[in-house]
Amino acid sequence: MCVVAGCEQECVLSWAGASMTVMTHPLVEGQQPVVPLPAREPAALRAAVARLDLVALARFEADWTAATARARDEYSLLPARYFVEHWFTWVCVERWPALAARLRACERIVAESADRAERRAAAAEISQILRQAETAAA
């Protein structure tokens, strides 16, 4: 089980007869995001990414170039839609620094831990963080 300082609530996930406890991460009331929520369109997302992380801006630009090239090659809007959804989710998390830090900590646990239960709990927590960030954006 992942133990997170500042978490106020545990959530039990269950499926196929198994259950797992994960921590939820309340957005602190009164706490303000670093940037306002941008529109779900490339120019607004680019501006938000530029304000949040200049290193990520280079990845954003490379991903946008690849998505538009793939869309052109496939005669499909799906690569551009995927790009927008991916970066919108990234901004939804990164605009809350504590949430972003916990997401990175869970990603490290998933990548480095030898304990399968700890990796599963961290993966479930990642899912919860992403869901919470997107819900806060709605």
Buried (B, 14 or more C-beta within 10 A) or exposed (E): BBEBEEBEEEEEBEEEEEEBEBBBBEBEEEEEBEBEBBEBEBEBBBBBBBBBBEEBBEEBEEBBEEBBEBBEEEEEEEBBEBBBEBBBBBBBBBBBEBBBEBBEBBBEBBEEBEEEEBBBBBBBBBEBBBEBBBEBBE
